[in-house]
């Protein structure tokens, strides 16, 4: 499984924005991925696209893990 680090300089990033930054398409495509249960947050399926992701959290989709890191 491939892991990519996404660096943020704010307290949190919303899940759909994280997916966009990670290259999972447009905001609309990210929204559908989340709503259809295609994303795991910290190992559990998450259907809340506005979920606040903080440093240390991970989102997994299609075999790629996005790890939120503080700058």
N, C-alpha and C positions, 0 to 999 in steps of 0.2 A: 504494500500500500504506500502510495506517494504522499508525503506531507509537505505542505507549503505554509510558510509563515506569512501572516498578514499583519503588518505593523500599523497601529493606530496611535494617534496623539490625543485622543479624547478618552473619557471614562468608559465609553462603550460604543459599539457599532451594532446596528440592527442586522438581524440574520439575512434579510434579503439584500442589504447593501454589501454584506460580507461576501455573499455568493457572487454578486456582480463583480466585486474586486478580485475574486478568485477565478474569474473567467467562465462562470456558469451562465453566460448569456445576459440578456437585458433584464430589467427589473420585472417585466411581465413574465419572462421565462423563469426567473428565480422564484417568483410568487407561485407559479404553478408547481414547480418542483417541491416547494415546501407544503403547499396545500394537498398535494397528492401523496404525502408521506415519504417522499424520496430523500429526505435529509435527516441525519441523526445528529443531535447536539449532545455532546459529552456521552455518546454511546446509546442514547435513547431517541426514538423517532420523535420529531418535533413538527407540529403543523402550525406554529405561530410565527408568521413571517416577520413580525415586529419584535421578536424575542431579542432582548438586550444581551449581546455577547461581550464579555469582558476579557481582559488579559488572562490567559490560561485556559479559556474555553476552546472547544474544538467543534467543528461542523464537518460531517462526512457525507460525501455524495459521489456516486459512481466510482468508488475505489480511491477517491482523493480526499485527504484530510486537510482542512484549513485550520491552522492554529492561530488564535488571536494573541498577539504580542504587543506589549507597550513599547513605545519608542524610547 
